[in-house]
Amino acid sequence: MDMLVNTCFKMIYEMPLSTVVKKLMYQVMKQSSHVVEGFIFFRNRTIVKAHYDEEPCNDVLKAMIINRDNVLTYLRRKYIPTWKDDGAIFKDQSCIQKVKIMPDKTLYIHIGNSEPHKIITDTIHIMRLLEDHGFDFVPEIKYYIETLKIAFQDTLLYNVCLVEFGFRVPAPAKIYERQLKLKYSNMYEIVKIKKRSVKRKFLRYYVKIGQLDWKQLRSVVNMNAEDYIHTKMVQRVKDLRQESIDKGYKITF
């Protein structure tokens, strides 16, 4: 990927992807009005043009407490392309729909629905596939996105990141944050969540604010069926608290 990014060419799309993603994070939060099936939706069709800026994009993912390599490994298993002469389509997928290489070697990526930060990892995945398949292209992309969304449980983490990125937290996002903190202020309520993806969203927030580390996150996410007994979960929370205190973290859970 470094070879691709460092290739000299006349830039067509000057807006960095990292900047686009940050603005989309803010836009979805600002214009949201309600939560549907666990997601905050921004249903307006979105067309943006950007060039892939590798290091700043990596910084966005790090800020979001996302393990880039793990996500890309998952995407390689899930999004299998059907190759065309000028790109690829991805059948039976709700997110990435297709990629097309335009005559000027820029990319056109059609996304059905996605979360703003996932646009980065989707883009990296697509470019790696194209590179492996021998296509000649430049890392500049026109995106057509049908629906943007943010998982309700990601609101806590998103709000911290919005401030870090220089935005004010929009009023709707503050309301969502209060609702989540009211219900999940006790770590026990998070530990007892059985769906790993949902649990991970809350725990990433605690890693972000310096109250847990990655090892603790994984230990909770990877709980076995027999761990979901009240007494064991109570003990798990006590252990987490003590571990964090021993590490010198100031905890609120």
Buried (B, 14 or more C-beta within 10 A) or exposed (E): EEEBBEEEEEEBBEBBBBBBBBBBBBBBBBBBEEBEEEBBBBEEEBEBBBBBBBEBBBEBBEBBBBEBEEBBEEBEEEBEBEEEEEBBBBEEBEBBBBBBBBEEBBBBBBBBBBBBBBBBBBBBBBBBBBBEEEBEBBBBBBBBBBBBBBBBBBBBBBBBBBEEBEBEBBEBBBEBBEEBEEEBEEBBBBBBBEEEEBBBBBBBBBBBBEBBBEEBBEBBBEBEEEBBEEEEBEEBBEEBBEBBEEEEBEBEB
